[in-house]
């Protein structure tokens, strides 16, 4: 028997069995050009829309209870495909946007390495870096993870939340929800366009059940975008 707050009688903790599916948006032209999108509002390509439609049909099979999404065009369009097949209303939140990366935004990978090589190298080493004068990864997690946690609390037992967001925001949110040290978040690796990761609730907290799952394995085009 359990009581309020998911506590078993006698004081033992129990899991409510909830899941969070963190789904990256479909392909954009800047992904193909390897340009750092960050918070720049870029639309999906036709291929990106097709990816979203295909993935939405698979995710619908998980019978999600709620969908929240970043308010940028590429995540709105991706989330709309899931809404179309599930009938769920999407709640958009700007706190789920991608990392703001200042001067890096719009630059290709090669241009970033050429102009900001030391900064890029420090970031890859796991040091806290304001890429392009923008946000720290921990600041992205500070704004995104609480939104996810509040949405999870509204789920029924064994319920599923789909979060439609961006590569960097998903990675940092997973790191925060799993309780990993920020210097290790890079080890999670990127998500391909329209692929997703799944967190499952356990007695001890969140567990990573799947990472970069999807319909077909594709290269990771861009990371924090």
N, C-alpha and C positions, 0 to 999 in steps of 0.2 A: 504494500500500500504506500502511496505517496501523498504528500501534502503540498501546500503552497510552496512555490520557489523550487520545485523539483527535488525536494529532500524526502528521502524515505523515512518512514517511522523508525525511530531508533537512531536517527542522526546520520545515516549513510546517504551519500549523494547518488543521484541517479541521472541518467542522460535522457533528455526528451527526444533524442533521435532526429534532430533537425539537420538539414543540409543547406549549404550555400554553394551555388554554382556561379563562378565568376567568369563571365563570357566577354572575350575581346571582340571589338567591332570588326566589320569586314574591311576589305582592301580599299585603300585610297590611292590617288595618283602620287601623293607624296611618299607613301610606303614604297611604291615601285621605284621612285627616284632616290630612295634612301634619305629623304629629308626629315629632319627632326620636326615633328608636328607640334608636340607639346600641347598647349591650350589653343593653338590656331584652329579655327573652325573649318575643317576640310570635309567635303562630301565624299560619299562612297563612289567608286567606279561601278560600271555595270557588272563587272566580275564580283565586286564586293557585295552588291545586292544579291547576286546569285548565291554567293557563299552564305549570306544571312538567311535566305529562304531555305537552303538545304539544311543548315544547322538548326534552324528553328523547328523543323519537322522532327529532328532527333530530340531536341530539348523538350519539346512538347510531350514526348513519351515519358519524361520524368514527372509529369503532372505537377508543375510548379503551382504554388499557392499565391505568389506575389512576384512582381518584377519591378526593379528600380534601375534607373539608368542615368548616366551623365546626360547633360542637356545639350551637348554638342551635336552637330548634324550627323556625324558618322555613327554615333551611338544611338541617336534617336531613330535613324533609319534601320539600324540593326534590330533594336528592340521592337520596332513596329512590326517586323516580320513574325516575331514570337507572339505578339499581341494578336495578330491576325489569325493565328492557328489555335490559340488558347482562349481567346475572348477576354483575357486579363487586361486591366488598365495599367499602363506604365506610369510610375511615379518618377519624374525627372528631378535631379538634384545637381546643382552646379558643384557641390563638394566632391562629386565623383569624377570631375574632369581630370584630364591628364596633367602631369607636372608642368607648371609654368617654368620655362627654361630661358627666358629673356633673349639674349643675343644669339643663343644657339638655334632658336626656332627659325625654320626655313632653310637652314644650312644642311648640306649633305654631310654624311659621315666623314668623308675625306676633308671637307672644309673645316669641320669641327676639330679634327685631329691636327690639321695644319695651323689653325689660328689659336686653338686653345689646348694644345698638346699636353701641357703640364696639368691643367685642370681635368682634362679627360683621363689622364693616367691616374691621378689621385682618386677620381671617382671609381675607376675600375679596381683600384686597390681596396675599396670599401671605406674610404675616408669621407666624412661629411663635406660635401661640396655644393655650393650654390651654382649649379651649371648655368652659365650665361648670366649670372646675377639673379637667378630665379630662386625657386623653392628648394629646400633640403628634402631629401626623401622622407625623413622623419616627419616633416611638416605635411607632406602629402598623406602619410598614414594618419597623422593627427586629425585631419579633416575627413578622410574617407572611411576609416575603420569604424568610428562611432556611428555613422549613418547606417552601415551594414549591421552593426550590433543592435541598434534600435529597431531596425526592420525585422531582424530575426526574432526579437522578443514578441512581435505581433503574430508570429506563425503558430499554428497548432502543433501539437506533438507530432513528430515524424513529418513535419512540413518542409517544403523546399522553397528557398528564395533564389531567384536569378538576378544577378547584378551585372548589368551591361556597362562595361567601362573600357579602360585603356590599359595597354601593356604595363606601363610603369606603375600606374595606380593599383592595378590588380596585384602586381608583385609585392609592392610595399604593404598593401592591405593584408595579403596572405602572411607576410612576415610578422606583422603586428599581431594578427589574430592567433598565430601559432606561438607567439611569445619568443620568436627568434631575435638574436641581437642584430641591430641594423647592419653591421659590417658583414653579415652572412646572407643578407637578402638577395644579393646578386647570384648566389648559388642556386636559387630557384630556377633561373633561366627564363627566357622569354616565351611568349605565347604567339603562335602563328595566328594570322587573321581568322577570326570567327572560330577559334578554338577556345577551350575553357578548362578551368580547374575546379575541383569539387572538394569542399571541406565538409567533414562529418562531425557531428557533435558526439563527444564521449564524456565519461565521468570526469576525466582530467582536463577537459577543454576541447579545443578543435584539433582535428587530425586531417592531414592531407591525404585524400583518397585517390584523386586523379590529378594529373598535371599535364597541360597542353594536349588534352584529349580533343578529338574532333572527327570529322567525316573522312578526310584524307590527309595524310601527313604532308605538310607544305613547309617551305623555309620560313624562318622568322624574319619578316620584312620590317625593319625598324623594331624598336624595343619600347621606349617611352613615348608612345604616340597613340 
